[in-house]
Amino acid sequence: MISAVSVGHRRSAIIWGLGLTQVIGYGTLYYSFSILAPEMAKDFNWSQEWVFGVFSGSLLLGGFAAPSIGRWIDSYGAGRMMSLGSVIAALALVLCGFAPERVTFTVGMVAIEMASAFVLYNAAFALLVQVTPHTAQRSITHLTLIGGFASTLFWPITSQLHQHLTWREVYLVFAGINLFVCLPIHLWLAFMMKAGSLRDASAPASRIPAVVGSISIEDRKKAFFLMAVGFALEGFVLSALLIHMVPLLTAVGMGASAVLVGTVFGPSQVFSRFINMMFGKGLSPLILAVISAAFLVVGLSVLLTTAPWISGGIAFAILFGLGSGLTSIVQGSLPLHLFGSDGYGAMLGRISAIRLIASALAPFLFSFLIARIGTWSALSVAIVLGIAAAAAFASIGRVRQLHGLASET
């Protein structure tokens, strides 16, 4: 029997190990792209719009694959699937790095997004739920706090590497990091899960009690629909604003200060996760979901009403970053809170598919809105969508409340 202290140490090792792989995964597979895209476009004689179009299309296909990958995670274990994902990620980066023409490059980009579904937050959250269901919500908060440093670290790392290496060589370096750093960690997790030594000392591996969801069986479909709507709308707003943040801030009159304002966003994400970790232990994930959407709305409203004041732009970036940081936690904790740990991987896969589809379409549609109705009107549309997301999350609580009243009568 494993001591409680040993289990606690192993749980910390899991979180730190996963945190490292999340920083590397998001840094190499996602954040590095925007820095390398201009040279990619030049190399293939494409416009940058086409290169970002390939990225969006790959993100969309990755969303379609997410439900199946989620079911595999439930069936075969998150550790095994993350190990497979590390191999796929390395091969995909190598394929892009050696791509002689556009078609091969596009196939490689699609493979990168497929790998992302195997190794990023959804799979990591599922692993935490499979290991220790009853402490998973706290572990998810700790993990997202570590993962929040991905952009802070890999934007400058990628820029520094790119000063000395071509984009192809940078991708080959990143392939090696995924293969020689992430893969061993994921293999270790898979081995330990198979051995059962990561599980709670108080329960045999086959008898760990599942987390029971707070939504009744009768209301699951309605609650899932509202949750999916909330995440899709949040994903749309976040993707639209993050891709267009610096050009948008420039368009509302902040000029050269737009880049400075944008840099506040990343630290704000980490800060919101830290505050939630320290003081949000008793806060329901459902309330946290409403708060996360509300921060996005308030941030956008501040930008709409104060631009081109720099102080207003900084306030927007802070508030928007706080909302984005909490959203990452909610994406893992809310499905567990509402629906429980049984079939958690498949549930995350379905939610991820809906969110990724909305996120993939958002940059194009938001750009279309800016061109057709203007920047200020497009911001107003984003505010309305954010309000709708908060309302969708709040409605889940109303559904649960109404069911409780009906049960009493």
Buried (B, 14 or more C-beta within 10 A) or exposed (E): EBEEEEBEEBBEBBBBBBBBBBBBBBBBBBBBBBBBBEBBBEBBEBEEEBBBBBBBBBBBBBBBBBBEBBBBBBEEBBBBBBBBBBBBBBBBBBBBBEBEEBEEBBBBBBBBBBBBBBBBBBBBBBBBBBBBBBBBBBBBBBBBBBBBBBBBBBBEBBEEBBEEBBBBEBBBBBBBBBBEBBBBBBBBBBBBBEEEBBBBBEEEEEEBEEBEBBBBEEBBEBBBBBBBBBBBBBBBBBBBBBBBBBEBBBBBBBEEBBEBBBEBBBBBBBBBBBEBBEEBEEEBBBBBBBBBBBBBBBBBBBBBEBBBBBEBBBBBBBBBBBBBBBBBBBBBBBBBBBBBBBBBBBBBBBBBBBBBBBBBBBBBBBBEBBEEEEBEEBBBBBBBBBBBBBBBBBBBBEBBEEBEEEEEE
